[in-house]
């Protein structure tokens, strides 16, 4: 029955049950409160009556008694006159109170008590103090306590009424309390049963939907076979039932679409694999079930086309740039080489010049003999041969190494030093090399020498640019157990902090455009680290920069 | 049926109502007149307690005197004399009653007077000055005598009321034995002229028997009196004994003074009634100025003690209003004393806090030895309460017999005693005359505990000379009162009323002075001594007290 109800009606039923329970309990509580209030009013009324007896009768009677006693014990008539001022009004007040009491028996006793008081007064006026004393302490006293006792009996009755009313109220309260408890239990039980049934029904529906959704999401997550049957078996006609039907329908559609999409994805994966292999022309041709995937396919194909195009453009641009860079580098190297050659040639040229000038002078003076001439000629020839060797050396230096080989770091360093030594000397830069031990490493010796030369050239340029006094460059070769260490240190003031991390990047230069390409240190870093699996780092010392090259002494170090 | 139910209800209501309605105590009137016996019946008998000066009261019952003290302005009435003439300041003629016989049947005449006076002069009492003033008496005729004085003596007639006239037989045997306390019949016998014969026991000044029996004198000159044949007098009953005997029992005591605080019991007694009346009795509380190093020699302390006594409170709470404020020890009921103290406040009235502090500084730590008869103990408790507020501590010596009081008082002058204060119930033995109290200021007398006061003695000597109705008398009374007040020679208390419990079946009109006119007392036919049947029930109800106002 419940399963045929819609959830909103089920919730409405539960809410209605709660409201009915609250209303019922409230009505019961209200009824108890009203009843209790009435009982309390009765108790209060009875208490007021008790208080009335106390206030209007007993208390004034005790006051009267006190006055009559005072009358008797007063030391003289002056005191008595004062005391009697209170006596008569009090008796009149009590007269009025007793007449309102409507109790003839008590009124009779009161009248007699009054007479006895007046008798005491009469005795006192007659000077019969003993009689007054005796009357006060005998007849009057007895009458007083009888009167008070009668009034207390009335009080007792009223108190008893009050107590009885209170008892009734108490019993009533307990009865109602039990009713409330029973009602509360009934309502709670009904609510629990209905709630349980409704909740169970809802939970069952939710669980079914949850199971179906789990299966669906598992399908999405490929935790189950896409061909496995997914269906929420919910037969209720409520919102969950409708939801289950819709979910089942949609799951089926989704599963079919998913199959298509999976195929598309597989195709896309294949296309990407092709592209990864370098086949940039591979494209995704199948269509997916969903527009999004189709859009994705289209975007992907466009992107691949675009990428292909951009790669080609970038390759071309790079090629151009590299060619330009290489050209620049060659020009710079050539400049450097020519400068170095010039420095190398400066002295032999002067020597040749001097020989030739000597021969010329001797000739003009006619004292050139053949021996001198040939000797001078031979000397020039020797010098020119040396100069020619120098050119060869330079040519060899800049020739790339054909393959990796074991070479001497000391020789490689010397080779680089030879190229720049003359230039350093010319510029009065103190250069010293310290070879603690000759080390041999595996790599490209000429490229390595070029890297050393680049570092030395940069040091020289900085020393000259900053016009450092007493400039120097120190090259030190050290060897440990596994590594050889080459330190190139200058006193050129060091590399500025903000650029120290950028000096090995390509095209980074601090030199004027006409002098630097920004490729030297980049090339050096490539040679040392990429080609020879070493390390090239730079840091500042107190005086200048320090370049450290760390190379493995192993024969064929592992590639990083 | 309905009528029966209604009747039952009505009866029930009535029954309840009767129980709940308290009727006041019904006081019967002292309506003895119809039942009084106006003649003396054989066996009629009353019993009387006389705790103060019993020798004096007994003497007045058994002896005849020329004049008899009475509550009259002059303080006396004629008894054996029927008239007198004051010839001059030193000479008095008295006419004697004729046809009177002594109790032994011998004739009373001028010779009897001459013989008694002569005997008296040989051994007079010394509590007045008659022994210095009376020269002699001479017989004018059988029933006329003339008294001659050495010097004027205003108290002469009052003194004559104290000189007993004995029969020849008595004089022959005992002569006249005057002393400080006055004389009385030394032994039982028919020796006097009074309405009663001393039949058993005796009471003289310094000694007495606890019980004295008297019998009606058949020769008494008032032939119809006394109306009661026998009287038993108790002289040493304790207060409690006396109260129980007269208030609770019948036939044990018929007349007795009771403490003021027993008035209500007396009113409610089944057998007794209460009688109160102003009296000229005096409660004398002596300060012992004779005591060696006695603290009360210090006048400042005596005054402080008097100031410590709040008489109005004492009067209200202890006297139960049976008395009057009195600035001195003398009863205010003496006309001359009332005049003399008119402008004197009682010491303890209106004491300021500052003064109270001062009194406390003087009195605190004071320890006083007090001698009293037990019948004054209720009074002393009140006094002690007040004195305690000022730090005074009291040590009591209590006796039931007045003779013990006399012993300590009358030997004090010769051999000073250790007591500081001594209480004596000094009833008006001298008859409406302040000498009753003044005699205690006479330092030449054993009755005085004042060591020395020449001025006061001079006043006393002068006092003797003036008759009580003279202006000079009032003036000298004023001086004496002023002197004693200023020196606070005693602890001054309110003047007490006479408070007696009397058997309901006894008619007795007491005197304000120290005489008990029992010869005029009567009994009713319901009196225990003559009644044959049980006591009528209606007579057991409380009787309205008799308040005599004079």
Interface residues (C-beta under 8 A of the other chain):
Chain A: X75 X76 X105 X108 X109 X112 X113 X115 X116 X119 X127 X128 X129 X130 X131 X133 X134 X135 X138 X139 X140 X142 X143 X146 X150
Chain B: X13 X16 X17 X20 X21 X22 X23 X24 X25 X27 X263 X264 X266 X267 X268 X274 X312 X313 X316 X317 X320 X321 X542 X544 X545 X547
